[in-house]
């Protein structure tokens, strides 16, 4: 089993992107759970 870090920061804390933007970027990159 691969181990990956899914920890992210949104603009609700100290990140730059909104939660929707992060989800959209993950979809564009074809990331899968």
PDB file of N, CA, C and O in Angstrom:
ATOM      1  N   UNK A   1       0.842  -1.174   0.000  1.00  0.00           N
ATOM      2  CA  UNK A   1       0.000   0.000   0.000  1.00  0.00           C
ATOM      3  C   UNK A   1       0.889   1.239   0.000  1.00  0.00           C
ATOM      4  O   UNK A   1       1.822   1.351   0.795  1.00  0.00           O
ATOM      5  N   UNK A   2       0.586   2.159  -0.897  1.00  0.00           N
ATOM      6  CA  UNK A   2       1.321   3.419  -0.946  1.00  0.00           C
ATOM      7  C   UNK A   2       0.944   4.292   0.239  1.00  0.00           C
ATOM      8  O   UNK A   2      -0.204   4.303   0.682  1.00  0.00           O
ATOM      9  N   UNK A   3       1.924   5.017   0.741  1.00  0.00           N
ATOM     10  CA  UNK A   3       1.642   5.999   1.780  1.00  0.00           C
ATOM     11  C   UNK A   3       1.859   7.388   1.191  1.00  0.00           C
ATOM     12  O   UNK A   3       2.933   7.693   0.671  1.00  0.00           O
ATOM     13  N   UNK A   4       0.834   8.220   1.277  1.00  0.00           N
ATOM     14  CA  UNK A   4       0.932   9.577   0.749  1.00  0.00           C
ATOM     15  C   UNK A   4       0.414  10.568   1.783  1.00  0.00           C
ATOM     16  O   UNK A   4      -0.375  10.213   2.658  1.00  0.00           O
ATOM     17  N   UNK A   5       0.857  11.790   1.674  1.00  0.00           N
ATOM     18  CA  UNK A   5       0.433  12.855   2.570  1.00  0.00           C
ATOM     19  C   UNK A   5      -0.628  13.693   1.869  1.00  0.00           C
ATOM     20  O   UNK A   5      -0.352  14.323   0.848  1.00  0.00           O
ATOM     21  N   UNK A   6      -1.829  13.700   2.409  1.00  0.00           N
ATOM     22  CA  UNK A   6      -2.926  14.463   1.819  1.00  0.00           C
ATOM     23  C   UNK A   6      -3.207  15.748   2.594  1.00  0.00           C
ATOM     24  O   UNK A   6      -4.222  16.404   2.364  1.00  0.00           O
ATOM     25  N   UNK A   7      -2.323  16.100   3.497  1.00  0.00           N
ATOM     26  CA  UNK A   7      -2.504  17.306   4.309  1.00  0.00           C
ATOM     27  C   UNK A   7      -2.410  18.543   3.424  1.00  0.00           C
ATOM     28  O   UNK A   7      -1.443  18.714   2.683  1.00  0.00           O
ATOM     29  N   UNK A   8      -3.417  19.400   3.507  1.00  0.00           N
ATOM     30  CA  UNK A   8      -3.457  20.611   2.685  1.00  0.00           C
ATOM     31  C   UNK A   8      -3.943  21.783   3.518  1.00  0.00           C
ATOM     32  O   UNK A   8      -4.602  21.603   4.542  1.00  0.00           O
ATOM     33  N   UNK A   9      -3.615  22.975   3.071  1.00  0.00           N
ATOM     34  CA  UNK A   9      -4.095  24.200   3.704  1.00  0.00           C
ATOM     35  C   UNK A   9      -4.896  24.994   2.687  1.00  0.00           C
ATOM     36  O   UNK A   9      -4.477  25.155   1.541  1.00  0.00           O
ATOM     37  N   UNK A  10      -6.050  25.489   3.113  1.00  0.00           N
ATOM     38  CA  UNK A  10      -6.886  26.317   2.243  1.00  0.00           C
ATOM     39  C   UNK A  10      -6.789  27.775   2.678  1.00  0.00           C
ATOM     40  O   UNK A  10      -6.087  28.114   3.631  1.00  0.00           O
ATOM     41  N   UNK A  11      -7.493  28.605   1.973  1.00  0.00           N
ATOM     42  CA  UNK A  11      -7.499  30.022   2.338  1.00  0.00           C
ATOM     43  C   UNK A  11      -8.271  30.273   3.637  1.00  0.00           C
ATOM     44  O   UNK A  11      -8.360  31.412   4.096  1.00  0.00           O
ATOM     45  N   UNK A  12      -8.821  29.227   4.220  1.00  0.00           N
ATOM     46  CA  UNK A  12      -9.480  29.349   5.525  1.00  0.00           C
ATOM     47  C   UNK A  12      -8.445  29.352   6.647  1.00  0.00           C
ATOM     48  O   UNK A  12      -8.772  29.662   7.793  1.00  0.00           O
ATOM     49  N   UNK A  13      -7.198  29.007   6.323  1.00  0.00           N
ATOM     50  CA  UNK A  13      -6.107  29.084   7.300  1.00  0.00           C
ATOM     51  C   UNK A  13      -4.962  29.852   6.659  1.00  0.00           C
ATOM     52  O   UNK A  13      -5.076  31.057   6.436  1.00  0.00           O
ATOM     53  N   UNK A  14      -3.864  29.173   6.360  1.00  0.00           N
ATOM     54  CA  UNK A  14      -2.707  29.886   5.799  1.00  0.00           C
ATOM     55  C   UNK A  14      -2.400  29.497   4.357  1.00  0.00           C
ATOM     56  O   UNK A  14      -1.294  29.739   3.874  1.00  0.00           O
ATOM     57  N   UNK A  15      -3.361  28.900   3.670  1.00  0.00           N
ATOM     58  CA  UNK A  15      -3.181  28.540   2.269  1.00  0.00           C
ATOM     59  C   UNK A  15      -3.694  29.626   1.340  1.00  0.00           C
ATOM     60  O   UNK A  15      -4.232  30.641   1.782  1.00  0.00           O
ATOM     61  N   UNK A  16      -3.518  29.398   0.051  1.00  0.00           N
ATOM     62  CA  UNK A  16      -3.909  30.400  -0.945  1.00  0.00           C
ATOM     63  C   UNK A  16      -5.182  30.028  -1.699  1.00  0.00           C
ATOM     64  O   UNK A  16      -5.888  30.911  -2.187  1.00  0.00           O
ATOM     65  N   UNK A  17      -5.485  28.735  -1.801  1.00  0.00           N
ATOM     66  CA  UNK A  17      -6.625  28.288  -2.603  1.00  0.00           C
ATOM     67  C   UNK A  17      -7.850  28.014  -1.740  1.00  0.00           C
ATOM     68  O   UNK A  17      -7.740  27.702  -0.555  1.00  0.00           O
ATOM     69  N   UNK A  18      -9.029  28.140  -2.368  1.00  0.00           N
ATOM     70  CA  UNK A  18     -10.266  27.767  -1.682  1.00  0.00           C
ATOM     71  C   UNK A  18     -10.369  26.237  -1.689  1.00  0.00           C
ATOM     72  O   UNK A  18      -9.697  25.579  -2.483  1.00  0.00           O
ATOM     73  N   UNK A  19     -11.206  25.667  -0.809  1.00  0.00           N
ATOM     74  CA  UNK A  19     -11.401  24.216  -0.851  1.00  0.00           C
ATOM     75  C   UNK A  19     -11.848  23.735  -2.235  1.00  0.00           C
ATOM     76  O   UNK A  19     -11.376  22.703  -2.711  1.00  0.00           O
ATOM     77  N   UNK A  20     -12.748  24.471  -2.879  1.00  0.00           N
ATOM     78  CA  UNK A  20     -13.209  24.086  -4.227  1.00  0.00           C
ATOM     79  C   UNK A  20     -12.068  24.096  -5.224  1.00  0.00           C
ATOM     80  O   UNK A  20     -11.981  23.207  -6.071  1.00  0.00           O
ATOM     81  N   UNK A  21     -11.187  25.088  -5.140  1.00  0.00           N
ATOM     82  CA  UNK A  21     -10.052  25.150  -6.064  1.00  0.00           C
ATOM     83  C   UNK A  21      -9.131  23.945  -5.867  1.00  0.00           C
ATOM     84  O   UNK A  21      -8.608  23.404  -6.842  1.00  0.00           O
ATOM     85  N   UNK A  22      -8.930  23.525  -4.636  1.00  0.00           N
ATOM     86  CA  UNK A  22      -8.089  22.351  -4.374  1.00  0.00           C
ATOM     87  C   UNK A  22      -8.731  21.103  -4.975  1.00  0.00           C
ATOM     88  O   UNK A  22      -8.051  20.291  -5.603  1.00  0.00           O
ATOM     89  N   UNK A  23     -10.032  20.953  -4.784  1.00  0.00           N
ATOM     90  CA  UNK A  23     -10.740  19.801  -5.359  1.00  0.00           C
ATOM     91  C   UNK A  23     -10.669  19.832  -6.877  1.00  0.00           C
ATOM     92  O   UNK A  23     -10.429  18.802  -7.507  1.00  0.00           O
ATOM     93  N   UNK A  24     -10.872  20.994  -7.467  1.00  0.00           N
ATOM     94  CA  UNK A  24     -10.801  21.121  -8.928  1.00  0.00           C
ATOM     95  C   UNK A  24      -9.408  20.777  -9.452  1.00  0.00           C
ATOM     96  O   UNK A  24      -9.284  20.105 -10.475  1.00  0.00           O
ATOM     97  N   UNK A  25      -8.368  21.228  -8.767  1.00  0.00           N
ATOM     98  CA  UNK A  25      -6.997  20.919  -9.187  1.00  0.00           C
ATOM     99  C   UNK A  25      -6.720  19.418  -9.078  1.00  0.00           C
ATOM    100  O   UNK A  25      -6.064  18.846  -9.948  1.00  0.00           O
ATOM    101  N   UNK A  26      -7.212  18.784  -8.025  1.00  0.00           N
ATOM    102  CA  UNK A  26      -7.035  17.337  -7.870  1.00  0.00           C
ATOM    103  C   UNK A  26      -7.751  16.589  -8.992  1.00  0.00           C
ATOM    104  O   UNK A  26      -7.222  15.613  -9.524  1.00  0.00           O
ATOM    105  N   UNK A  27      -8.941  17.036  -9.350  1.00  0.00           N
ATOM    106  CA  UNK A  27      -9.690  16.400 -10.445  1.00  0.00           C
ATOM    107  C   UNK A  27      -8.957  16.571 -11.768  1.00  0.00           C
ATOM    108  O   UNK A  27      -8.888  15.632 -12.561  1.00  0.00           O
ATOM    109  N   UNK A  28      -8.409  17.758 -12.018  1.00  0.00           N
ATOM    110  CA  UNK A  28      -7.663  17.988 -13.267  1.00  0.00           C
ATOM    111  C   UNK A  28      -6.421  17.108 -13.342  1.00  0.00           C
ATOM    112  O   UNK A  28      -6.012  16.689 -14.424  1.00  0.00           O
ATOM    113  N   UNK A  29      -5.821  16.828 -12.176  1.00  0.00           N
ATOM    114  CA  UNK A  29      -4.624  15.988 -12.134  1.00  0.00           C
ATOM    115  C   UNK A  29      -4.978  14.503 -12.113  1.00  0.00           C
ATOM    116  O   UNK A  29      -4.095  13.647 -12.050  1.00  0.00           O
ATOM    117  N   UNK A  30      -6.283  14.203 -12.168  1.00  0.00           N
ATOM    118  CA  UNK A  30      -6.775  12.824 -12.172  1.00  0.00           C
ATOM    119  C   UNK A  30      -6.347  12.059 -10.920  1.00  0.00           C
ATOM    120  O   UNK A  30      -6.053  10.866 -10.989  1.00  0.00           O
ATOM    121  N   UNK A  31      -6.313  12.744  -9.781  1.00  0.00           N
ATOM    122  CA  UNK A  31      -5.988  12.073  -8.523  1.00  0.00           C
ATOM    123  C   UNK A  31      -7.166  11.222  -8.094  1.00  0.00           C
ATOM    124  O   UNK A  31      -8.324  11.611  -8.252  1.00  0.00           O
ATOM    125  N   UNK A  32      -6.859  10.058  -7.550  1.00  0.00           N
ATOM    126  CA  UNK A  32      -7.898   9.148  -7.088  1.00  0.00           C
ATOM    127  C   UNK A  32      -7.607   8.747  -5.653  1.00  0.00           C
ATOM    128  O   UNK A  32      -6.450   8.666  -5.239  1.00  0.00           O
ATOM    129  N   UNK A  33      -8.673   8.498  -4.899  1.00  0.00           N
ATOM    130  CA  UNK A  33      -8.519   8.084  -3.496  1.00  0.00           C
ATOM    131  C   UNK A  33      -8.097   6.630  -3.436  1.00  0.00           C
ATOM    132  O   UNK A  33      -7.913   6.085  -2.348  1.00  0.00           O
TER     133      UNK A  33
END
